[in-house]
Amino acid sequence: MPLITRSDYRPPALIANGHLQTVLTSLLRRVDGVRYRRERIPTPDDDFLDLDWSVSGHERLVVLCHGLEGSTAAAYMRGMVRVFNRAGWDALGINFRGCSGSPNRRVRSYHSGATEDLATVLQHVRQVSDYPRIGLVGFSLGGNLVLKYLGESGRGLASAISWAAAVSVPCDLKDGALAMARPACRPYMMRFLRTLCAKARAKAHLADGWLRAGDFEGLRTFREFDDRYTAPAHGFTDAEDYWRRCSARFYVGRIRIPTLLINARNDPFLGPRCYPTAEARQSDWFHLEIPATGGHVGFLPPGIKGDFWHERRVLAFARRRDGDTDALA
């Protein structure tokens, strides 16, 4: 029954508000000391994925997936890479299609359930390396992707993948979309839609007439965007069909490796069904931790500077699952 009812996260004084934690982290955090080596790999549908490696010859690898409209350059990605590099892990950050600074070639892009791209990367890792132990970490959209992939794979998961973690995940996509449609979240919504719509508009010439550049004027919600682009571009009937088929909440019960989900109670991006407590209580593998505070990937440390709490928490979880004697928790 791995529901973690008491979390030890405590925010800095006067920074307990979820919106404040989210915004401060996004605007102010800078992470130094991470160097990437870029690799471009093909996908089976004649597209490509750009991967960023941070390696020092370690025997363990952590593979990281970013959130909506993020990339490997995001501070939350670089922060997790730095923590694991220092602890003796190589790291591989995945840039989803169209997120590396180069537009992808297909009318399709990335979405919360595109586990086929994660499978392509992991197959490539097995072909070019011999890491005996691999961990997966996902943030927000990337966390949903990781959890869904693990649930889909079940007992058929590659034996080298020994643990996984996900942070600030809208694992019920409909509930997350409804939460983001609230007036308090309108600034976030407009920021996401601005870049999402620009990318989709640029793909209109690839769509054989079903997509036009003018289709994205005046969109105000994820439902409208998913109805207009995500669903038809990726084989779903509409936004509801996409949300239902891709929400990780419906897959976590099938996970068969130790997996940690950290969702703060005050995360402004999440709705009530994004906290799968019943699924955690019924699972021997899926661990759910719900800190009272932390916003959306906003688990600031005391004094604000330094490693974030969720980075140390995920590393401790990984160390314990890998049998390290110096596990932090």
C-alpha positions in Angstrom: 0.0 0.0 0.0 2.6 2.6 -1.1 0.6 5.8 -0.4 3.0 8.2 1.3 0.7 10.1 3.6 3.4 12.3 5.3 5.8 14.1 3.1 8.8 15.9 4.6 8.9 18.8 2.2 8.8 22.2 3.8 9.0 25.3 1.7 11.0 28.4 2.5 9.4 30.9 4.8 6.6 33.0 3.2 6.7 30.9 -0.1 4.0 28.4 0.5 1.5 29.6 -2.2 1.3 27.3 -5.2 1.2 30.0 -7.8 4.1 31.8 -6.2 6.2 28.6 -6.0 5.4 27.8 -9.7 6.2 31.3 -11.0 9.3 31.9 -8.9 10.8 28.6 -10.0 10.0 29.2 -13.7 11.3 32.8 -13.8 14.3 32.8 -11.4 16.0 29.4 -11.4 19.3 28.9 -13.3 21.2 25.6 -13.3 24.9 25.6 -14.1 27.4 22.8 -14.4 25.5 20.6 -17.0 27.0 20.0 -20.4 25.1 18.1 -23.1 26.1 16.2 -26.2 23.4 16.4 -28.9 22.4 13.3 -30.9 19.7 13.1 -33.5 17.9 9.8 -34.1 15.3 8.8 -36.6 11.8 7.7 -35.8 10.0 4.9 -37.7 7.7 7.4 -39.4 10.6 9.3 -41.0 10.8 12.0 -38.4 13.5 12.6 -35.8 14.1 13.1 -32.1 17.0 15.2 -30.6 18.6 13.7 -27.5 20.9 15.4 -25.1 23.5 13.2 -23.3 25.4 14.1 -20.1 27.8 11.3 -19.6 30.9 10.5 -17.6 31.3 6.8 -18.1 29.0 5.7 -15.3 27.3 2.3 -15.2 23.8 3.7 -14.6 21.6 5.9 -16.8 18.6 8.1 -16.0 16.4 9.1 -18.9 14.4 12.3 -18.5 11.2 13.6 -20.2 10.3 17.3 -20.1 6.9 18.9 -19.7 4.6 20.8 -22.1 6.5 23.1 -24.4 9.7 22.5 -22.4 13.0 21.0 -23.5 16.2 19.6 -22.1 17.3 23.2 -21.5 14.6 23.7 -18.8 16.0 24.4 -15.4 14.0 21.5 -13.9 15.6 19.1 -16.4 19.1 20.4 -15.9 18.6 20.4 -12.1 17.7 16.7 -12.1 20.6 15.9 -14.5 23.1 17.7 -12.3 21.9 15.8 -9.1 22.2 12.4 -10.8 25.5 13.2 -12.5 27.0 14.1 -9.1 25.6 10.8 -7.7 27.3 8.6 -10.3 24.7 8.4 -13.0 24.9 9.3 -16.7 21.8 11.2 -18.0 19.9 11.4 -21.2 17.3 14.1 -21.8 14.7 13.7 -24.5 13.5 16.6 -26.6 10.1 15.8 -27.8 9.2 16.4 -31.5 9.5 20.1 -32.3 11.0 21.0 -28.8 14.7 21.0 -29.6 14.8 24.3 -31.5 14.2 22.5 -34.8 10.7 21.9 -36.2 9.9 18.3 -36.8 9.1 17.0 -40.3 5.6 15.6 -39.8 2.2 17.2 -39.2 2.1 15.3 -35.9 4.0 16.5 -32.9 4.2 15.2 -29.4 1.5 14.7 -26.8 0.8 13.3 -23.3 0.4 9.7 -24.6 3.0 9.4 -27.3 4.8 6.5 -25.7 6.0 5.2 -29.1 8.6 7.9 -29.1 9.8 7.0 -25.6 10.0 3.4 -26.8 12.1 4.5 -29.8 14.5 6.2 -27.5 14.8 3.3 -25.1 15.4 0.9 -28.0 18.2 3.2 -29.3 19.8 3.3 -25.8 19.9 -0.5 -25.7 21.5 -0.5 -29.2 24.3 1.9 -28.5 25.0 1.2 -24.8 25.1 -1.6 -22.2 23.8 0.1 -19.1 22.7 -2.6 -16.7 20.5 -0.2 -14.7 18.2 2.5 -16.2 15.8 4.8 -14.4 13.1 7.0 -16.0 12.0 10.5 -14.8 9.2 12.6 -16.2 7.9 16.1 -15.5 4.3 17.1 -16.0 3.4 16.0 -19.5 6.6 13.9 -19.6 5.6 12.3 -16.3 2.2 11.3 -17.7 4.1 9.8 -20.7 6.5 7.8 -18.4 3.7 6.5 -16.2 1.6 5.5 -19.2 4.5 3.7 -20.8 5.2 1.7 -17.7 1.6 0.7 -17.4 1.4 -0.3 -21.0 4.6 -2.3 -20.7 3.7 -4.1 -17.5 5.8 -7.2 -16.9 7.1 -6.8 -20.5 9.3 -3.9 -19.6 13.0 -4.2 -20.4 14.8 -5.7 -17.4 17.4 -2.9 -17.2 14.7 -0.4 -16.3 14.7 -0.7 -12.5 12.7 2.3 -11.2 10.9 5.4 -12.3 9.7 8.7 -10.9 7.3 11.5 -12.1 6.8 15.0 -10.8 3.8 17.3 -11.0 1.8 15.2 -13.4 -1.7 15.9 -14.7 -2.3 12.2 -14.8 -6.0 12.7 -15.5 -5.8 14.9 -18.6 -9.4 16.1 -18.6 -9.1 17.1 -14.9 -5.8 18.9 -15.6 -7.3 20.7 -18.6 -10.3 21.8 -16.6 -8.0 23.1 -13.8 -6.0 25.1 -16.3 -9.2 26.6 -17.7 -9.9 28.3 -14.4 -9.5 32.1 -14.3 -6.6 31.9 -11.9 -4.6 29.8 -14.4 -5.3 32.0 -17.5 -1.8 33.4 -17.6 -0.3 29.9 -17.8 -2.9 28.9 -20.4 -2.2 31.8 -22.6 1.6 31.2 -22.4 1.2 27.6 -23.5 -1.3 28.3 -26.2 0.8 31.0 -27.7 3.7 28.6 -28.6 1.5 25.6 -29.2 -0.7 27.4 -31.7 2.4 28.9 -33.4 3.8 25.4 -33.9 0.6 24.0 -35.2 0.0 26.9 -37.5 3.4 26.3 -39.1 2.3 22.7 -39.9 -0.8 23.7 -41.9 1.0 23.1 -45.2 1.7 19.5 -44.2 -2.0 18.6 -43.4 -3.6 17.9 -46.8 -6.3 20.5 -46.2 -7.7 19.5 -42.9 -5.6 22.1 -41.0 -5.4 25.8 -41.8 -3.3 28.5 -40.3 -6.4 30.5 -39.4 -7.8 27.6 -37.3 -5.9 28.8 -34.2 -7.3 32.3 -33.9 -9.0 33.0 -30.5 -8.3 29.6 -28.9 -8.6 29.9 -25.1 -8.5 26.4 -23.6 -6.7 23.1 -24.0 -10.0 21.5 -25.0 -10.2 23.8 -28.0 -6.6 23.2 -29.0 -6.9 19.4 -28.5 -10.1 19.3 -30.5 -8.6 21.4 -33.3 -5.1 19.9 -33.5 -3.9 17.3 -31.0 -6.8 14.8 -31.7 -6.9 14.9 -35.5 -3.2 15.0 -35.9 -2.6 12.0 -33.7 -5.5 9.7 -34.5 -8.0 10.6 -31.8 -11.7 11.4 -32.3 -11.7 14.6 -30.2 -10.2 16.0 -27.0 -12.3 13.7 -24.8 -11.1 10.7 -26.7 -7.5 11.8 -26.4 -7.8 12.6 -22.7 -9.5 9.2 -22.0 -7.0 7.1 -23.9 -3.9 8.9 -22.8 -4.4 9.7 -19.1 -1.8 7.8 -17.0 -4.3 7.4 -14.2 -5.8 4.6 -16.1 -2.5 2.8 -16.5 -0.7 3.1 -13.1 -2.3 0.0 -11.7 -0.4 -2.1 -14.3 3.0 -0.8 -13.3 5.4 -3.5 -12.2 8.6 -1.6 -11.2 9.1 0.7 -8.2 7.6 4.0 -9.3 7.2 7.3 -7.4 4.7 10.1 -8.3 5.1 13.4 -6.5 2.1 15.8 -6.9 1.8 18.8 -4.6 -1.6 19.4 -3.1 -1.5 23.1 -4.1 -0.3 22.5 -7.7 -2.4 25.0 -9.8 -2.2 22.7 -12.9 -3.9 19.7 -11.3 -7.5 18.8 -10.6 -8.8 16.4 -7.9 -8.5 13.2 -10.1 -4.8 13.9 -10.6 -4.1 12.4 -7.2 -4.6 8.6 -7.8 -4.7 7.6 -4.1 -6.9 4.5 -4.6 -4.6 3.2 -7.3 -1.6 3.7 -5.0 -3.3 1.9 -2.1 -4.0 -1.1 -4.3 -0.5 -1.3 -5.8 2.7 -2.9 -4.6 4.7 -0.8 -7.1 3.2 2.6 -7.5 4.1 5.1 -4.8 2.2 8.4 -4.5 3.5 11.2 -2.4 1.4 14.3 -1.9 3.3 17.2 -0.2 1.0 19.9 1.1 2.8 22.5 -0.9 5.3 22.8 -3.8 3.2 24.2 -6.7 4.1 22.9 -10.2 7.6 21.6 -10.0 8.2 24.4 -7.5 9.7 22.5 -4.5 12.2 25.3 -3.6 14.9 24.5 -1.1 15.6 26.6 2.1 17.3 29.7 1.1 15.9 29.2 -2.5 19.3 28.3 -3.9 20.7 24.8 -4.4 19.2 21.4 -5.2 15.4 21.3 -5.1 13.6 19.0 -2.7 12.1 16.8 -5.4 15.5 16.2 -7.0 16.9 14.9 -3.7 13.7 12.9 -3.1 13.8 11.2 -6.5 17.6 10.5 -6.1 16.9 8.9 -2.7 14.1 6.8 -4.2 16.4 5.7 -7.0 19.3 4.8 -4.6 17.1 2.7 -2.4 15.7 0.8 -5.4 19.2 0.3 -6.7 20.5 -1.0 -3.4 22.8 1.9 -2.6 23.9 1.8 1.0 24.0 5.6 1.2 20.4 6.1 0.2 19.1 9.4 1.4 15.7 8.2 2.4 
